[in-house]
Amino acid sequence: MLYHIQQIKDMFIERVYKKALKDLGDFYGIKRSIDPPRVIIVDDRKTIDLLKGKKTGRWLVGWTDGRRSVYILNRANFKKESDHTYSKEYYACLIKHELSHLFFSILSGRGVSARWLQEGVAIYTAGQLKLKKRPEKLISFLNYYDTDGDALYSEAGFAIEALVKKYGKEKLLEFIRGSKIVKSQKQFNAAFKKIYGFSLSYAVINKIF
């Protein structure tokens, strides 16, 4: 499969990129220099499908390779190629969300973490909670250990926000670093209890939500 990629200039994306790297470096505590992540703008759904190796839903507008590159749908084609409504704020948060995944991957040593934790932290650090409707209760996000679903993206960020507000950022970072040795959901839950001092459950999370 052949692709043609060329460097582009986009002052808006460059500003978003630089601010996101600073903010995320501060949050994750990663001060050492890292290879500058690459933001690759993808023009259409057909190319997204080719890059992903499968047919994708119109909801998918960004992803990462987990190492150095993030892929984002061209903002000029949002209406045509996705179900999302474009705004500068939404697009800036999207880029920051995907970059956050790269920082998470570095901190976790690319270990095994629950999908709700990965996406929740990315949503929280990207500032996307202000774009989402706050649920009355959190009732579904724990179901998404290794799968995706609408409830994952509507609840997980609020769960992370609750944990940070109640127990602080450092416990969360300690938990993410501990992902290096996690090999299963059982070990993940045990690691959570060791860090936070209680078993993970909707009942406990909703008390602090």
Secondary structure by P-SEA (a helix, b strand, c coil): cbbbbbbbbbaaaaaaaaaaaaaaaaaacccccccbbbbbbbccaaaaaaaaccccccccccccccccbbbbcccccccccccccccaaaaaaaaaaaaaaaaaaaaaccccccaaaaaaaaaaaacccccccccccccccccccccccccccccaaaaaaaaaaaccaaaaaaaaaaccccccaaaaaaaaaaaccccccaaaaaaac
